[in-house]
Amino acid sequence: MAGGPARDRHQRRRNAALRAAYRRGVSVPELAARLGLSEGWVRQVLNGRKPVEPSEVEEAA
């Protein structure tokens, strides 16, 4: 996996693309299904919150 700064850049680009797709009419369930993420996670991104990334959850466990 990439280092911390590279991972952060990737997540920012992914989240920006997710928001852009939503603005263009792609539904939350479709975004979640295509990205392999939960609908709750997608909604957090769309609402401007920073969701906990799956890798951070695994490290904490």
C-alpha positions as CSV (number, residue, x, y, z in Angstrom):
1,M,0.0,0.0,0.0
2,A,1.1,3.5,-0.6
3,G,2.4,5.8,2.1
4,G,0.2,8.0,4.2
5,P,0.3,11.1,1.9
6,A,-0.3,9.1,-1.2
7,R,-3.2,7.3,0.4
8,D,-4.7,10.7,1.5
9,R,-4.4,12.1,-2.0
10,H,-6.2,8.9,-3.4
11,Q,-9.0,9.2,-0.9
12,R,-9.5,12.9,-1.6
13,R,-9.7,12.2,-5.4
14,R,-12.1,9.3,-4.8
15,N,-14.3,11.3,-2.5
16,A,-14.4,14.2,-5.0
17,A,-15.3,11.8,-7.8
18,L,-18.1,10.3,-5.6
19,R,-19.5,13.8,-4.9
20,A,-19.4,14.7,-8.6
21,A,-21.2,11.5,-9.6
22,Y,-23.9,12.2,-7.0
23,R,-24.4,15.8,-8.3
24,R,-24.9,14.3,-11.8
25,G,-27.7,12.0,-10.6
26,V,-26.1,8.8,-9.6
27,S,-28.0,7.4,-6.5
28,V,-26.4,6.6,-3.2
29,P,-27.2,2.8,-3.4
30,E,-25.6,2.6,-6.9
31,L,-22.5,4.5,-5.8
32,A,-22.1,2.3,-2.8
33,A,-22.6,-0.9,-4.8
34,R,-20.1,0.1,-7.5
35,L,-17.4,1.2,-5.0
36,G,-17.9,-1.7,-2.6
37,L,-18.7,0.7,0.2
38,S,-21.7,0.9,2.6
39,E,-24.4,3.4,1.9
40,G,-23.8,5.0,5.3
41,W,-20.1,5.6,4.3
42,V,-21.2,7.2,1.0
43,R,-23.7,9.4,2.8
44,Q,-21.0,10.6,5.3
45,V,-18.7,11.6,2.4
46,L,-21.6,13.4,0.6
47,N,-22.4,15.3,3.8
48,G,-18.9,16.5,4.2
49,R,-18.0,14.3,7.2
50,K,-14.8,12.3,7.2
51,P,-15.7,8.6,7.6
52,V,-13.3,6.2,9.3
53,E,-11.5,4.3,6.6
54,P,-11.7,0.5,6.7
55,S,-7.9,0.2,7.2
56,E,-8.0,2.5,10.2
57,V,-10.7,0.3,11.8
58,E,-8.7,-2.9,11.2
59,E,-5.6,-1.3,12.8
60,A,-7.6,-0.2,15.9
61,A,-9.0,-3.7,16.4
